[in-house]
Amino acid sequence: MESSTTTSYSVVSELEGTLLKNPKPFAYFMLVAFEASGLIRFATLLFLWPIIALLEVLGYRNGSLKLMIFVATAGLHESEIESVARAVLPKFYMDDVSMDAWRAFGSCEKRVVVTRMPRVMVERFAKDHLRADEVIGTEIVVNRFGYATGLIQETNVDQSVFNSVANLFVDRRPQLGLGRQITSDSPTFLSLCEEQVHAPVPSNYNGHIQRLHVQPLPVIFHDGRLVKLPTPATALLILVWIPFGIILAMIRIFVGFLLPLWAIPYVSRIFNTRFIVKGKPPAPATPGNPGVLFVCTHRTLMDPVVLSYVLGRSIPAVTYSISRLSEILSPIPTFRLTRIRDVDAEMIKKELSNGDLVVYPEGTTCREPFLLRFSALFAELTDNIVPVAMNYRVGFFHATTARGWKGLDPIFFFMNPRPVYEVTFLNQLEVEATCSSGKSPYDVANYVQRILAATLGFECTNFTRKDKYRVLAGNDGTVSYLSFLDQVKKVITTFKPFLH
């Protein structure tokens, strides 16, 4: 490998095995199968894995790829594949990014990503997070009704990629090519590049003095129920666990209904659920000790319930987007916000006059180590503010969703083998840190956001609920009334892994 001492203008990099450490795309097709279709397709693709691996070993790379694409996408609407590519896949791609390859890739002005996977599965991530200008991949054949046939347009994938790169760089060859050294009957795109660097890219590679981008853009929002990348071993473990998980979730929820709130943290240990409490919670409200407003980070639908568990008493919560079923089943009182500022302010004041109350200024959940912008409304209504940092850990299933039905969130949470919740009580805000000292509500809200982020080791952002839903669901997150039939349809759509 010969290193250049001049700034490179263009780079063409392979995704699998280069920008991503893992050269095998199988797990990403498993994600599409699970999130866009359901458990049956997920299991079918897993059971075909030995055949897929054998085809790869025997040198039938195109046949192996086409089989994965067919099983994962045949019969899916194109919008479903795009939704998974937008909301689910970027998180798993980002976790596997090779920073050595990224540094070489990000140092160039024109960046092209090539992949053997369908372009629709990669393009959103490559352009939004890897800052790619172009993405070259296979093209899924879609019928006139918008459904994927499971077939691809390309006969020879390597030759097709070679031709696409050649057509993209007609006037001048790309200066840098990053990719795996693979024996193939067809020419690879690397032969078109002036300089070729084979993966893995050396950590001391410094062929380009310009550094346009130090880091890829982080993934702040993501959706989907699976926590771990479904490699063959992990996917098999998930399939085996699901029946036991459903039974365990039903038992945990049933026990939660039967026992008083104060007993839950103790009894939950029997069922492998942990509640970790740090800090000193305030005393309950009394006639001479008015109620406090618990201002919490929002991680899952379970947050206000867990807060009541660890306090040993029922703390009412103000909510916005939880389902009617969740409101009915909730062991604590909930009050639905209208998003009309004056109306919500009066409702919160009224409830505070009756005792303690919990609010979530972010307005929605966020899984990643980031805090969304805090609404300043809470700071205007009281000076008795107790910040609470909440976080959780699960092994198999996420307990939040933007695209599905939120009523199933507690079930998915309790389906995990060992769910853990951490609740950290910070000191009540001093008068000097509240609006009574002359600070603006926005200053107070930003201060509370900063101290909660510091406690959790998170980063503060200015993103809002609308930003999250635009990224994950393609809407602004506005909750509207659904008929009973519409709600049933949404349950079936959300719970595809068990009903499809």
N, C-alpha and C positions, 0 to 999 in steps of 0.2 A: 504494500500500500504506500502510495506516494502522497505526502501531505502538501497541500497548496498553501502559499503564504499570502494569497490575495483573497479578497472578499468574494464569496460565491454568490451568484445572483439567483440561481435556480437549483432546486433539489427535488428529486423524485425518490420517495421512500416507500418501501413495502410496509404494510401495517402488521400483519401476523409475523411474529418472530423477530421483528425489528423494532418498530415503534412500540409494539406490544411484546412483552417478553415471551408470552405463550405462543408457539407457532401453530397450535391446534385451535380451530374455530368451533369445535364441537359444542363446547359449553354455551356459546352465544346463541347457537341454534336451539339449544335446550331452553334457554330463557325465552326465546320467541315462542317456542312450543307451549311452554307453561303459561306465560303471561297473556298471550294472544289467543290461545285456544283452550288448553285445559290439561287435566291430569292424564287422560287417555293418550293424547298425542305425545305428551312428555314421556310417558312410560314406553310408548311404541318406539320413539327415537332412541331411548336408552337401551332397549332390548336389541336394537339394530346396531348398537355401537361395535360389537365384535366384528360384524361384517364390514362396517365402515373402516375400522382400524386395519382389517386384513387387506382391503382394497388399497389402502394407503401404503402398506408394507410391500405389496406386490407391484407397486408403481402405477396403479390406476388412480392417480390423484384426481382427475376430472370426474371419474365415476363415483369416487368417494364423496366429492363435493356435491355433485348433482343429487345423490341419494339423500344427503343431509338437507339440502334445500327443498327437495320434494316433500319429505316427511314433515319438515318444520312449517312449510308455508302453503301447501296445496289446500285450496278451499278457503283460505283466509281472505278477508277483504283487505285491499291495499291500505286502507286507512288504519286497520288494526296493526299491520306491520309497522307503518309509520309511527303510530302511537307508542309502540314498544321501543322503537329506535330513538324516539324523542325523550321518553320519560324513564326508561328502565336501563337500556344498554350503556349510556354514557358513564354511569357510576362504575360499572364493572370494567369497562375499558380503561377508565382513568386509574383504577387501582392496579392495573397491570402495565402502565406506561413505563418504558425504560427511559430514565432521565439522561443516560449517556447518549442514546439515540436522539432524544428530543433536543439536546443541546446542539447537536450537529444540524438537525432539521430546522430548529428555530432560528439558526444564525443566517438563514438564507431569506432573500426577499420574496422569491416566488416559490411556493411550496405545493407539491403535488403528492397525494397519497394514493397508492395503488393497493388493491385488495382482491382476493379471490372470492370474498363474501359478496352477497348482493349489495350494490351501491346504497340502496335505501336503508340498509342496516348500519351503515358506517358514516354516511355523508353528514348527518347532523352533528355527530360527535367531532368528526375531523375538522369541520369548518368552525364550529362554535368554540371548541376547546383546544384543538391542536393548531388552530389558525391556518388551516390549509386553504389554498385558493381553488384547487380542483381535486375531485375524487374520482378515481377510475376503478370500477368494479364490474361485477356481472349484473345483468339486467333481468329481473324476473318477468316472465310473460304473464300479462294480466288480460283477462277476457273483457268483453265489452260491458259486462256488468260490474267491473271493478274488482273481481276476485282473482287471486293468484292461481295459476294452473299448477304451480310447483316446478315448472320448467324454466330454463334460462335461454336467452337468445344465443349465447356463445356455444360453439361446438368444442373448440380448443381454447380454454381459458387463457393460458399463457400467451398464445399467439394473439389473442384478442387484446390483451393488456399491452403487448408489444406494439401493436398497430395503433392503439389509442394514444400511447405516449409519443410515438413517432409523429402522429398527426397533430399533437398538441405543440410539439417543438419542431416546426417545419423550418424556420429560419436559422435556429441555432440549437445545438445539442445542449441538454441540461448539464450544468457543471458537476453536480454531485449526485451519485446514486447510492442509496442505502438499501440493502436487502440481503436475503439469505443466499448462500451458494448452493444451488440446487441443480442436480443433473436433470436435464429436460431435453426432449427431442426438438422442442421449439425454442427459438431465441428468446431470451428474457430481456426485460426493459433495461437491465443494468448495462447491456452491451451498447446502449445508446448514449450512456453517460461518459463524460470526459474523465471523471474520477469515480472509482468504485470502492465502496467501503462495505465489507461483508459483516453481517451481524454475528455475534454481538459487537456493537460499536465500542471500541476501547474507551475507557474512562478518561484517558489522557489525550484523546483525539482533539487537536486544536487546529484543524486545517483552515479555519475561517476566523479572521480577527474580528469580524463584526458580530455583535450579539444583539439581535433585534428584540428577542423575547427570552427572558430568563426562565420563566415558568409557563406551562400551559395554563389556560384559564380553569380554575377549579369548578367542580360540579357542586353546586349549592343545593339544587333541588333534584330529587329523583323519586320515582314511584316503583311500584311492584311489590310483591309479597315476599320474595325470596331474599334472604340476607346474604347467603353465601353463593359464590359462583358454582353452578351445578355441573361440576366435573363428573365423570362417570361414577366415581366412588361416592361423592357427596349426593348426587342425584339418587343413587340406590338407597343411601341412608335416609333421605327425605321420604322416599316412597314407603320404606318399611315403617318409618315413624308415624306417618300421617294417621293411620287408624288409632294408634295408641294416643296420639296427640289430641284427637277429637274427643276421645273418652276422658282423658285427663282434663281437658278444658271444661267439659260439662261438669265434672266433679268439683273442680276449683270454683266455678261460678256458682254452683248449687250451695256449696259450703259457705261462700261469701254472702249469700242471701240469708242463710240460717243464723249465722253468728252475729253478735254485736260488733260494731266497728272496732272497738278497742282490742278485741280478741284476735282479729284477722292477722296482724303481723306475727303473732306467736304461733297460731295454728298453721299458718301458711308454710312454715318450715317443714311440716310433715309432708307437704305436697311439693317440696323443692322450689318454693318461691321465696325470694329474699327481699326485705325492705331495709335499706341502710339509711339511718338517720344521723345527720351531723348538725351541730349547732344547737341552740336552745330555743325551742318554740315559745311564743308568748302565752301568757295565762289566758284562760277563757274569758270572754266578755262578762262583766258584772254591771249592776247599776252604777257603781262608782268607777268602773273601768270599761270605757266604751270599746266597741268592736274595732278590730284592725282590718285593713285591706291587705290580703296576701297577694303580692304581685309576683307571678310565677313565669318561668320559662315554659314553653309549651312543646312537649315532645310527643305525647300520644293522647288519645281520648281518655285514658285512664288517669291522667294527672290529678284532677280534682278528687277523684275517688281515693287514690293513693294518699293524697294529702289528708283526707279525712281519716283514713286508716291509721296513719302514724300519729295524728293528733288525738285519736280516740274519741272523736266527736264529729257530728255531721256539719260540714262547712258548705253552705250554699255556693253555687258557682254560676257565673254569667257565661253564656255560650252563644254561639252563632250558627255553626254549620253541622251540629250533630243531628242524627236522624231522630224521628219521632219514637222509634223503637228504643233507641238508647235513652231517650228522656224517660220513657215509661219504665225501663228496667233499672235506671240509675238508683242506687241506694241513697243518694243525696239529692236535695232540691236543686233544680236547675232553672235558670231564667234566661230566656232567649232574647238576645239583642236584636234591635231592629235596624241598626246602622244609621238611625236618625239621631244625631248627636244630642239634641235637647231631650228627646224621649228617653234615650239610654241613660243620660246623666241623672234624670229624675228617678229612674228605676233603681240605679245603683245607690243613690243617696238614701232612698227608702229602705233598701235592704240593709245598708250599713247601719241605719238607726236601730235595726233589730238585732245586730250582732256582727260577728265576723263574716267576711265575704272573700271569695277568691276570684281574681281576674287574670286574663292572659292577654297582655297588651300587644303581642305579636299578631293575634287574630287568627292564627293557624299554626299547624305543627311544622317543624323542620327537623329532618333526620340528621343532617350533617352538622359538624361542629361550628355552626354559625347561628347568630341570633338575628332575626328579622327586625325591622324598625319598630320601635315601641310607640303605640298610640299614646298621646299625652293626656287623654281624657281622665285617667285615674288620678293624675297628679292634681287636677283641678278640684277634686271632690273631697279629699281628706288629706290630713297630714300624718295620720296613723298608718304608715306604710311599712310592711314587712316584706322585703324581697326574699323569694324562695327559689333556689336553683334546683331544678328537677332534671333528671336524666335517667335513661334506662338502658339495659343490655339484654339482647335476645340472641338465640343461636340459629334458628331456622326461618322464622317468619316475622316480617315487619307488622307492627300494629297500627299502621296508618295507611291511608290511601287518598289519592286525589281523583283518580279515574273511576273508582268503584264505590261500593256502598259502605259508608262508615259504620253502619250498625254491626258489621262483622269484625270490627277492629278488636274488641275485647276477646272474641273467640280466638282470633289469630294470636293475640298476645299470650293467652293462657295455653295455647297449643305448643308453645316452646318448652323444651325439656327443663330449662332452669331460668326463668325470667328473673331479672334483678332490677329493682328500682332504687335510685339514690335520691334522697331529699335532704337538701342543705338549707337550714334556716340562717339567714343573715340577721344582723342586728336591725331593730327598727330604726328608720331614718331619723337622724337628729333634726331638730326644728330648723337648723341652719341649712339643711339640704332640701327643704320643702318650699312650697310656694309662700308659706307664711313669712319667710325671710326675704321675700321680694324676688325670688327666682321665678323664671317663667316655667309654665308646665312642660315645655319642650326641653328645657335644661334639666328639669327633674327626671323626666322620662329617659333622656339620654344618659344621665348619671346612673340611674337604676340599671339600664341596659349594660353599661360598662362594668359595673361591679358584679353583675350576674355572669357576664361573659368571662371576666377574670377568674371568678370562682370555678367555673366549669372548664376553663382553658379554651374557650370558644372565641370566635371573631365576631365583631359587630358589623352589621351591614345596614344599608338603607333600603333593602328589598322589602316588599310588602306582600300581603296575601294575594293581591292581583297579579303581581309578578310571578309568584309561584304557580298559580293556576294557568296563567298564559303559557308558561313553559311546559307544564305537565299535562294539562287537559285541553289546552287551546281555547280556554274561556277565561273570564275574569273572576270566577269563583262565586258569582252571585247565586244565592240559594233561592230557588223558587218552589212553589207548591207543586207536588207531584201527585197524580191520582193514584189510587190503590193499585190499578193495573200497571202503571208506570213504575211504581216502587217494586212490584213483583218482578217485572222485567229487569230492573236494575240489580236486584238480588241475584237473579240467575246469571246475568252477565258478569257480575263481580265474582261470583263463587264458581266460575267455570272449572277451576281445578278439581271440583268434586261433583259437578253436575253435567259437564259437557259430554 
